[in-house]
Amino acid sequence: MRKLLLTMVALLCLSNSVYAMAPIDDATVNAAAAYGVSQKMVTANQLLAGWTAKDRKQTNKYGNNERAIVFTPYLAVALKNQSTLAAGGKALTPEENMALAKEYDGVLAVSLILNSSFKVEPKYLKIRLYQGKNVAEPYYTSLEGAVVRNVAMTQAQLESKTKLSGISAAEQAKLNAVKKDVEARSKEAVKSGKVPNQKAGVSNAPTPTVEVQVWDLQYFTYFDLSKLDPNQRMVLSVSDQAGGDREFVLEIPNLK
């Protein structure tokens, strides 16, 4: 049985004809579990690489490796087994694997890793999925993680323009307050002599920087797969009030 499962994994990994959103049956779920077990020595990011899309616009001045990860039933089972074994636990039973896979039945689940100058609640995200003339919106989006860190940015970076979409008056006021505070601290740093002014015509003079708080945010957003064609590529558009517009090309036909 073990030899059969490993053979199935090899075929799935090497085949150039991978079925998009593979059916939830014993063969697929067992293969996914076996693949996860075989990847117990790699990191989660390495395992997720094949299901990850990067922002093709990259206009968010706060962005740091922003990405979208498509969670198919296959990936959900593989990742759960990989992470469980990596943590010293035991692989899931066939019944547990099947139950997990069925949680994603008929659902296109996407994990979004985004950055912003403040903590953006899901209701302030504008998310659209484009597939030809078809435009779909998620039926639910949740904020799963939020961590803040300090990032050194130049005045030129802070003044770079981003295209804002769907911004509310309250969020615009918050964004303006962030910019005003950063500008004030930048001027104070130069005035106090802690940050040297860059002289005109001197290319090697240090560029003044200011520490800005940037949030690393993780969301899960869910679409009804019955309203989409899983055999066609999709473009996921995500906008927030500080980061502007992002676009992730989801190559669904290449996923399993």
N, C-alpha and C positions, 0 to 999 in steps of 0.2 A: 504493500500500500504506500509506504514512504517513497519507494522508487517511482511509483506512478505519479505521486504528487510533485516530486521534483522534476519529472519529465514534463508535466503540464506547465510548471513555472517556466522552464526553459523555452518551451514553445511560445508562451505568452510574451516573454521578453525578447525573443529573436524574430518573431513574426512581423512582417511588414503590413499585415492586414489585421489590425486590431479593431475589434468592434467597439464603437462608441457606446458608453454606458452599458456594459455587458449585462446580460440577463442575470437575475438573481436566482441561480440554481445551485445544486450541490457542487457541480464541477467548478463553477466560477468562484464560489465562496471558499471552497477547499483550496483552490489555487491561490487565492488572495491571502489566506491564512499562511500557507506554506511560503509564499513570497515574503511576508512579514517576518516569519521565523528566520528565513535566510538572511535578512537584513538587520539582525539584532545587533551587529557590531558597528553599524553606520549611524550617523546622526539623523534626527528626524528631518532636518532640512535637506539632507542628501536624498533621503527616501522620497521627499515631497517634490524634488526638482522636476520630475517628469509631468507633474500636474500643476506646475507654477507658471504664471505669466507675469512679466514685468510691465510697468507703466511705459507705454510707447511714447507718450508726450513728454514726460519728465520736465514739466514746467513748474512744479511745486518747489519753491525755494526752501521749504522745510523738509523736503523729501529725502529719505535715506533708504534705498532699496525697497521702495513701495512695490507691493505685489498682490496678486490674487491667486488663491489656491482652490482648485475645483475638487470638492470632496465627492467622489463617486462611491457607490457601495463597495467596489473593489478596494479603493484606497482606504476607506474607513476601516475595513477589516484588516488590511495589511498593516496600517499604522498602529492600530490597537494592539495587535500581536507583537509588533516590533517594539513598541514602547513598554509593554508589559514585561517582555523578556529582558530588555535593556535595564529595567529597574529591578531585576532579580526575581520576577514573578514567573508564573506558568502561562503557557499559551492557552488561549481560550478553547473551550470545547466546541465541537461542530454546531451544537445547538446555540451556544452563545454567539458564534460567528454569524449564523443565519439570522438570528434576532437582530443583531447590529446592522447587517446588510439591509434588512427590510425596513429599518428606520429611514433609509435613504431612497426607498422605492418611490418612483414618480417625482422625485425632488432633485432640483439642481441646487446644491449647497455650495456656497463660495465663501472662503475665509479671506478677508481683506486686511492687509497690513498697511496702515496709513500713518502719515505724520502730519501734525498740525501745531500751530502756536498756542492752541488751547484745547482743552478736552471737548471734543465734539460729540454731542449726544446723537444717537441714530436718527432722530426726527429731523435733524438739520443736514443730514446727508441726502443728496439727490442721486439716486441710483437708477440707471436705465440699462436694459439689455437689448441691443440692436441685432436683428438677424434679417437682412434684406429690408423689406418694408414693415416687417413685424417689430413692434416695440413692446417689451414686457417690463413690468415693475415687480419688485420683490413683494411677497405677501408678508414677510416678517424680516426684521433686521435687529440684531442685538449687539451690544458692546460687551465683549468678553474680557478685555484686558486694557489697562491704561497705565503707562509708566512715563513719568516726566524726567527729562535730563537737560543739562545745560550744554549749549552748543555755541561756539565762537563764530560769529558772522560779521562780515564787513558791511559798511554802510551801503555799498553798491548792491550787495546781496539782499539787504533788507528793503531797498527801494525798488527792486525788480518787480515788474508787474505780473500779476496772475489774473486770469479770467475768473471772476466770481460768478457763481450761479445760484439763484434761489436764496440769497442772503436776506435775513430778517433784520429789522431795525435794531433789535437787541444785540444780535450777534455782530452787526456792523459797529455798534458802539463799543463792544468788547474788543474787537479787532483794532479799532482806532486807539483805544486805551493802551493796548500792547505796543503799538507802533510809537505812540507818544512817549511812553516810558522808556523804550529802547533808545529813541533819539535823545532824550534828556540825559540818560546815563552815558551815551556816547560823547555828547558835548562836554559833560562834566569830567569825563576821563581825559579828554584832550586838554581841557582847561587846567586840570590839576597836574598835568605833566606825566601822568601814568601811562598815557598812550601818545607817542610822538606824532606830530603832524607830518604828513608826507609832502615834501617839497616838489613843486612843479619841475618836471624835467629830470628828476632823480629816480631812476627806475628801480634801484635797489633799496629805497627807503621802506621801512616797515609799514604795512597797511594797518590802520587802526581797526580793531575788532571789538565787538561787544558780546557778552554772553547773553544768549537768548534761551528761554525755556521752550523746549520742543517736546511734544507729547508723542510717544509711540503707542499707537492704538490698534487693537485687533477687533474686528467685527466678524459676525457670521450673518450672511444674507441668503434668503431662500426664495427660489422661484418654482412655480408650478411647471414641471417638465412637459405636461400635456399641451401646454401652450407654445412649445418650442419644438424645433426639429433637432434632435440630438446628433443627427448625421451631418449637420452644417456648422461651420465656424460662426462664432458670435463675437460681438464687441461689447464689452462691459464698460459703461461710462459711470464714473463716480466723481462727484463734486462736493466740496465743502467750502465753508466761508473763508478760510485762510489759505488752504492749499490749492484752490481753483479746480481745474478739470484734469482728470486722469482717464486714460483709456487702456484697457487690458484686452488683448485678442485671445479668446478662448478657442483653442483648436480641439473642439470636442471630438471630432472623428478620430483623433490620434490618442484618445484616452481609453482606459479600460475600467 
